[in-house]
Amino acid sequence: MSLSSPVFFVFFLCVVALYWALGGSRRGQQVLLLVANLFFLAKFGPVYLVLPVAALVDFAIGLRLGTPGMATALRKTWVSLSLLLNVGLLVFFKTLPILDARRGGREWGWLFTLSLSFYCFQSLSYTLDVYRGDAKPERNAISYLASALFFPTILAGPIPRTAKLLRQWGKPFGLTRQQGATALLLIATGLVKKLLVADYLADNLVNRVFDTPLLYSGVENLLAVYGYALQLFFDFSGYTDIAMGVAMLLGFAVPENFRTPYLSVNLQDFWKRWHISFSSWLTDYLFESLPKSRAWLKSTFTYAIVTTFLLGGLWHGFTWNFLIWGALHGVVLSLVFVWSQSRWKKGRKRRLGEGPLWARVLGALVTFHFVCFTWVFFRAQDLSTAKLVFQQIASHTPGTENVTPALWGVLSFAALAQAIPQDWFDRAARWAEWMPFWVQGAAVAGVVLLIQQLAGKGSAGFVYGAF
């Protein structure tokens, strides 16, 4: 059940109506949200109803970790059990389709249509936070399950910290006019991003070129690489917008995931703007856990950065393409770190985004093209396909016969939209705030109907739903 499908919005409207009707009972809302979570998981297959069992194990581990005076060795044993459980689930669900494909069939792969990455990361954040003493253990199983299986984010993020969701249950439920307007605007924006931009670029350019790169000119292959960078951003940020809006209507705040990433002045800046909840998770729970030494600052930090991104690449899939993608980002990011620590850099402005305009523009162009270069490995089915795309681009063959005027228009809009200031959205939300709520809802429904007419067919799955 995709967040951009009509079925989801029927389901969500029913949940919201009942949730608001229970506004005076937080326990009733917790039970309703838990039931909604289980229904959402069951729509992907009954096998996913094993997740509440796994979540209850982490709930019990959190209680044990909260026991006063527990020996350090025993605490490590309990948190290791949580790591084994969640990493085991993650590895199992990622390797099963690979093993199934090697056997030449689809005996089991069809059964596991939902990736568990975002659930596992969210669940691990809870047990690790309790282990570190950054959060208190939750003692109510219903509120824990309602938060750990939170349906708006379980498919493709953003990755909320379970402890932060749990703390939000302690606040009285309410929705201001500004929050309601912002939520509906986020949902409408996300649908436009996904259905009118991302899916259009995928269907009319990216998929065609990456499936058969030799049938297209060098210029068209290059446009497909740019198109994929834009498709991925609009697809993933569109999902995030919808998830944030849905969560807000339920009274929850989840972290933002994107902040104009293609305007980043270097790769470090990029990872502060792209998939923010994932990069912050890697930083807090993986990078910070790796051994480092101030005496050997550059070498140990370089090792930690490269290791983090190698594992981050493998999280996307156990293939050479993703491993190379992670390695390239890790190596270049470590070079940026070493450069920032260099002696000649001392005494100059170090804050990201500062410096002369020409340097920021040049840095943004170089960073964007490096990211696009690595996206080829990310998108291509295998290394041979990535090689063909690069060969076609290097051939410098002209011709854009397969790029229609409509496609030029969508590409141009998607590129120019990267520079839209954030305060434009905030102004639109403040303007919508003064509309009656039924007018806001009618406007969103009108957007949905318009999208259906323009898109002409159903939505494809979200890209990150497969990870």
N, C-alpha and C positions, 0 to 999 in steps of 0.2 A: 504494500500500500504506500505508494509514493506521496510525498508531501505536496506535490503539484497536481495530484489526481482529484477528480470530482468526488470519488469515494471517500478520500481522506477528509475533505472539507465537510461532507455530510456527517461523517463520524465525529469530526472535531466540533461542529456546531451543536451536536447532541451533547457532547461532553461539556462544552462551555455552558450551555443552558442549565444543565443539572448542577454543574460546579457552582455557578452563581446562585442558583436556588438554595444551595447548601452554605451560603456565605457566612451564616452564623455558627456553623459547626466545622471546625478545622478537622476533627476526627472523621466526620462524614466526607469531607473533601479528600482526605487521605485515602479512605476506602475507595471512593469513586475513581481517583487517579490511579490507584493500584489496579482496579478492574480494567480501566482504559488501557493501561500499560500491557496487561496480559492479553487483552483483545487485539491490540496492535501487533504484538509478537505472534499471536496465533494466526493472524492473516498471512504471515510469511511461512508458516508451517508449524504443526504441532510440536516438532522437535525443539523449537525455541522456547517452549515452556519449561525446558530444563534450566533456563537462566534464573528463574526465581530460586531454584534450589542452590545454584552457585552463589547467588546474592545472599541467601541465608547463611551460607558457610562464611562469607566475608563478614556478615553481621555478627556471627558468633565469634569470629576471630577478633573483631573490634572490641567486643565485650571482654574477651580474655586479655587483650593488650591493655585494657583499661584497669586491670587488677592492680591495686597498689602493692608495691614491694616485690613485684615479680622479678626473678633473676634475669639478667641480660641475655644469657644463653637461651632461656626459655622464650623470651620475647622474640629473639631472632628466629627461633624455630617456628613460632606462630606466623610471623610476617613472611617467612620463607614459604610456608604452606599456602598463603594467599598468592604469592608470586607464582608458585608452581601451578596453582589452579588456573589463574587468569592467563598466564603465558601459555600453559598447556592448551586451554580452550582456543587461544589465538592461533597457535601453531597448527592445531588439529583442523580448524576450519579453513586455514590457508593452504594446507598441504593436501587435503582430501581431493579438491578439484584437480590438482596437478597429478596425483596418483591415479585418479579416475581417468584422466585424459591419456595418460601413458598406457593404460590398459585398453585404449581404443574405444571407450564407450562413455556413457553418461549414467552409470548405474546409481551413483550416489550424489554427484555434483548438483543435480536438479533439486535435491532435497534441501540443500543448504544455500538458500538464495540471499541470506542476510549476513553481511560481515559483522563480526563481533568486536572489531577493533575498538570502536568508540565506547562500547560498554566496558571492555576490559580495562581501558585506560582510566575511565571514570571510577570503576570499582577499586582499582589499585590505588588511586589517589586517596581514597578513604582509609584503607588499612595502613598505607605509608604515613599519612598525616597523623593517625592515631599512634602509630609506632614512634614517630618523631616527637610526639607531644604537641603537635600543631593543632590538633582537634581532639575534642572529647568524644568518647564512644557513644553512639546512639543506643538508647535502651528500648525504643519502641520499634518493633519489627515492621509494623504497617507503614509508618512514616519513612523507615529506611527503604523498604521495597518501592514505595511510591517515588522516592528520589533516585535510587540506584537504577531503576528501569525507566526513567523519565522518557516517555515516547517521543517528544519533539526532537530530542538530540541523539537518540540511540542509533539512528540510521547513519548519519554523517556529521555528527557534531553540531555546533562547537562542543568541546569537551568541558563540561562543567565539573567543578570539584564537588563531590558528593557532600562533603562537610558544609560547604557554603549553601547548597540547596537545603540541607537539613535546617540550617539556622534560619532560613527564610520562612519555615513553618511557624516560627515563634512570633512572627509579625501578624497583626490583624489583617485579614483579607480585605482588599479594596482596590478599586481601579479609578484613577482620576481621569478627567476628560483628556488631559494631555497624554497620559499613558495609553488610553484607548485609541486616540487618533494616531499616535506613533505606531502602535501595534498593527493597526489596519493598513497604514501606509507602508510599513515594512513588508507585510504579506503581499500587498499589491506590487511593490517594487520587486520583490523576489520572484513573483510569477512572470513579470515582464522580462527580467534578466534571464530566467530559465527558458521560457517558452518562445519568446520573440527574438532573443539574441543567441543564447548558447545553443539551443537545439537547431536553429536555422544555420548557424555556422557549421555545426557538426554534420548536418544532413547534406548541405549544398557545397561544402568545400573540404573540411578536414577529413571526414571519413573516406571520401572518394580518393583523395590524394594519398593518404597513408595506406589505403588498401592496395592501390596500384600506382606507385609513384612514377614508374617509367612511362605511363600514359600521359603525363603532364609535363609542361615545360619547367625549366629551372625557376622562372619567376613565379609560376603557379605553386611550385613546391615551397618556395619561400613564403608566399602568401598563406599557404596552409599552416606553416609553422607559426607565423604571426596569428593566424586565425585560431590555432589551437590554444595559444597563450591567452587569447581573449575568451575563447569558449570556456576554458577551464576556470578562469576567474569568474565569469558571469554565471556559470553553472554552480560552482561551489559557494560563491558569495550569495547567489540567489537562494540556495538552500538555507544558508545561515540566516538571511533576512526573514525567511518564512518561519524558521525555527525560533528565532528571537521574538517575532510577533506572536506566534502561538503561545510561547512560554509567558510572554507579558500578559496576554489575556487570561492566563491562569494565575497571575500574580507572582510570577518568578522572573528574575533577571538572570540571564545566562551571558557569558562573556562574548564580546565581539571577536570576530575572526579575521577581519580584513580592514586595512586602513591605507587605501591607494598604494598597493604594493609596487606597481610598475613605475612609480615615481621615485623609488628608492635611489639614494645616491651611491650606495655600495651594497654588497651582499649582506653585511651585518644589519644594515638598515632594512633590507628586504625581509629578513627573517624576524624583524620586529613588526612587520606589517602584513605578512602572508601567513595564513593558518596559525594565527597568534596563539590560540588555545593549545595547539599541538606543539609548537616550538617552545612555549613556556612550560608545557608538561615535560618535554625532553630536557629542558634546562634544569627544572626543579628536581626531577626524580631520576634522571639518568646522568646528565653531565655533572651535576653537583655531587653525585655519589662516586664518580670515578676518582681514583687517587691523583692528586696534583701536588706540586711543590712550588713554593715561592722562590726557592733557590734555583730551580730549573723551570722558571715560569713559562718561557716560550715553548720549550720542548714538551713539557707535560700538558700544557693547555692545548697545544697542537694535537697531541695524541688523543686527548679527551674529546676535542671537537670532531676529529676525523672518525673516531669510534662511534660517537653519538650519531653522526649522519650516515655512517654505514648501516647501523642498526635501524635508523629512520628510513633509509632506502629499502631495506629488507622488509620493514613493516608493510610497505606498499605491495610487496610480492616477492616471492623467492625466485627471482630471475636475474640474469646478468644485466639486463637493462636497468632495473631499479638499483642494483648494486652500483653500477657505474654512475647513475644519477646521484646517489647518495655520496659516493666517493668524490665526484667533481665538486659538489657543494661543500663537503667537508674540507677538502684541500684548499679551495679558494677562500673559504671563510677563515681558515687558519692563517692563510697568507695575509688576509685583511687584518687579523688580530696582531700578527707579528709586525706588520707595517705600522699599525697604530701604536705599537710599543717601541718603535725605532727611535734612536736618539735624535735624528734630524726632525722628527715629528714633534719633539718636546718643545714646549713654548708656543706652539701654534694652537689654533682652535681645534678642539677634539670633538665637540658635539656634532652629532649627525645633522646634516642639513645646513651647517654654517659654512662660511667661506664665500669666495666670489661666485657670481652667477654662472660664469662660464664653466667653472669647475663642477658646480652642482649639475648643470645640464650635461656636461661630458660624462660625469659619473653615472647619471641616470641612464644615458644612452648605452654606456658600456655594460652596466648591470643588467638592463633589460635584455640586451642581445645575448649576454651570457646565460641568463635564465631561459631565454628562448632556445638557445643551443642545447641546454640540458633537457628541455621539454621534449625534444625529439626522441631521446632515449626513453623518456617517461611514457610517451604516446605510442611509439612503434611497437608492433607485435613482438619483434625479436631484433637481434643485432643486425641481421642481414637487411631488414626493412629500413632500419635507421641508416645503414650505410648507403642504401639506394637513394634515400631522401637527400643525404649530404652530397652524393655524386651528382644528382640532378641539379641541386642548387649551384654546385661548383661548375656545372657545364655552361652556365650563363645563357642558356637557351631562352630567347624571348617568347612572348606570346601570352595573351590572357584571354583566349577565346572562350574558355570555360568559366570565366568570371562574369556573371551577369551584372547589369546595372543595379539590380536589387541587392546583390551580394556586395558590390562596392559600397552601397549605401549603408548596409548593416556593419560592414567592417569599419567604415569611417565613423559611424555613430559609436561603435564599441570603443574605438581608439580615443575619440574625443571625450567620451564619458569618463575616462580615467582622470581627467583634469577638473571634473566638477567639484567645487568646494563642498566640504561636509556641511557647512552652515546652510547650504541650499536645502538640504533635506530637513534640517532643523526648522528652517523658516516655513517649509511646506507643512510640517507637522503642527507648528503653531497656528498656521492658517486653517488647517483642517480641524483643529481643536474647537473652533467656534461653531462648527457645523453641528446640528443635532446628530445624535448617535445613529439614528435610522438612516440619515442622509449619508453618513460615512459608510455604513454597511451597504447601502444601495450603490454607492460609488464603486466600492470594491467588487460587488456583483457585476456592475457594468463593465469594469475592467476585465473580469473573468470571461464574460460573454464576448467582449471584443477580441480578447486573446484567442478564444476558440475559433472565431471567424477568421482571424488572420493566420493563426498557426495551421489550421486545416486538418490537424490530426492530433492524436494523443501525445503525451509527453514521453520522452525517453527517460530511462533511469538516470539518477544523479551519478556523476562520475565517481565521486568519493563514496557512494553507497557500496561500491565493490571492494573497498579497502577496509 
